[in-house]
Amino acid sequence: MFKRLVAAATATVLTIAMSISAFAATSKADRDTILNALTANGLKTSDSYYQQAEQFLNRTDVTVTSAQAKDVANQIPELKAELKKEGIKSVAQFKEKLKSDATFATNITAKVNTIAKSAGITNVVIDAKTGTIASFTYDGKKNVPSSNGAFAPTGVDFSTTAAVVAGLGLSVAGIAVIAKKKDLVNA
């Protein structure tokens, strides 16, 4: 009985160890490739958009490869051309156009989704009323803006479940040890 409990506790510890994510963040050079492309194309006009992009790229759970960063950077001028074609020169004009023109909002959302897909981001939703990104999906997790404006994944991941299971497993192991010491179990 005791050997089974030790085996269960060991399996629980191994499960927790395997559920911890690796910290393979985007390199500074790849992050700067994207941020410099935004700046070079005049898309740093809104500090909040730029800061959101920067904060997202700085997260430890975000990995953008060199190829992805170059692909995103190469598509940013196309987005700028689309905005220029519509006569948009400021964030205020952009937000107003989103509110007033459903076709424009659909086209811009599609373009942003195409660019974002290059970096592994899907389901970008732009709030037409505020002109801000309402949510997107990265690495299978929905991300929404937090109180400081940075995007954060919602929900829990497997590591939370593993920690709860480990706690339960260790509790059972502790009870078994106490029962063995008091000779309550014949094993």
N, C-alpha and C positions, 0 to 999 in steps of 0.2 A: 504494500500500500504506500509506504513512504517513498519507494523508488518511483512509483507512478506520479506522486505529487511533485517530486523533484523534476521529473521529465516534463510534466505539464508547466511548471514554473519556468523551466529552461526554454520550452517552446514559446511561451508567452514573451519572454525577454527577447528572443530572436525575432518574433513577429514585430515587436516594437522597434527593434534596431533596423529592420528592413523597411519599415514604413517611413522613416525619416528621410525627407527629400534631400537630394544633393544640392549644394550651393554652386551652381554653374551660371553665374550672372553674365549679362551682356558686357563685353569688354568696353573700356572707355573709348577706344578708337571706333568701334562699331556704333556706340551710342552717339558719339560726336559726328559721325557720318550723317546720321539722320537729323540731328539737331542743327548742324551746319547747313544742310539742305533746306530746312525750314527757314533759317535766317537768311540765306542767300536768295531765296525766292520771296522774301518780304512777308512770310507767313508767321513772323514772330510779332505781329502787330498786337496780338492779345497775349499779355503775359500769362494769363490763366491757362490758355490752351498750350502754350509752350511749356509752362511749368508742369502741367499734367503729363505731357509727353516725356519730359525729363524725369519726373518722379516714377513714371511707369518703367522707363528704361533702366532706372537705378535699382529697381526691386531685385532682390536676390533670387526670386522664383521666375524671373523673366530672362530668357536666353534668346538673343537675336544674333544669328551668325553674320559673318562678313558678307556673304552672298545675299542674305536677306536685307541687311542694312543698305547695300548698294542698290538692290532692287527697289526698296522703298524710296531711297534718295533719288533714283532715276525717274520715279513716277510723280514726285512732288511738283516738278515744273508743269506737268499736265494738269494738275489740280489748279495751279496758279493760272494757267491759260484759260481754264474753264471759268474761274472767277472773273478774270479780266474780260472774257467774252460777254459776261453778264453785266459788266460795268461796275463790279463790286470793288471798292477801294478801301473799305474799312470794315471793322467787325460789326459796327452798328448797321451798315448797309447789308452785310451778310445775314444778320439776324432778321432784319426786316424782310429781306427777300425770302428767307425760309418760311416766315409766317404768312406771307402773301401769295407765294407761288408754289403750289403743291408739286408741280412737275419739276421745278428747280430742286425742291427738297428731296424728291425721289432720286433725281440724277446725281446730286451731290452725295447723298447717302450711299448710292451704288458705287460712286467713284472712291469714296472713303473706304468702303468695304473691300474694294479691289486692292487698294494700297495696303490696307491693314492685313489682308490675307497673305501678303508677301512676308509678313512678320509673324504669321501664325495666329492672328487675331481674326475672329469671326463675329458675325451678328452684331455689328456696330449699329446702335440706335441713336439717332440725333433727335433731340427734342426740338421740334419746330417752333415751339413757343419761346424757348430761351436761347436756341441756337447752340446749345452745348451737347456734348455726348452724354446720353442718359445711361447707357450701359454697353458692354461688349463681352464677348466670351474669349478667354485665353486659357489654354491648357485644360479645356473642358469645364472651366469654372466661370460663372457669370461674375463680372466685375462692375461695381457701381461706385459713384463718387462718395467718398467719406466726408466727414464734417470739415476737413481741411482742404478738400478739393481733389486730393489724390485718389486714384482708383484702388479699390481693394477687393479681393475675391470674397464672395458671399458663401455662407454655409460652412460646413465642417468637412474635413478630409479624413482619410483612413487613420491617420495618426491619433486623432481624438478617440476613435473607436478602439484602437489598439491599447491606448493608455487606460481606458475604462476596463477593458478585458483583463489587462495586466493587473490592475488593482484588485479586481475580483479574484483572479487566479492566486495572487499573493495572499489575499485574505483567507482563501481556502487552505493554502499551504500553511499559513500561520495557525489556523484552527487545528489542522492535522497534527502539527508539531506539539501543540499544547495537549491535544487529546492523547498523543503517544506518550508524552511525559507523565500524564496522570493515569496512564494505563487504562484509558477508556475504550481503546480500540485493540482488538486482537489481530495483529498483522503478522 
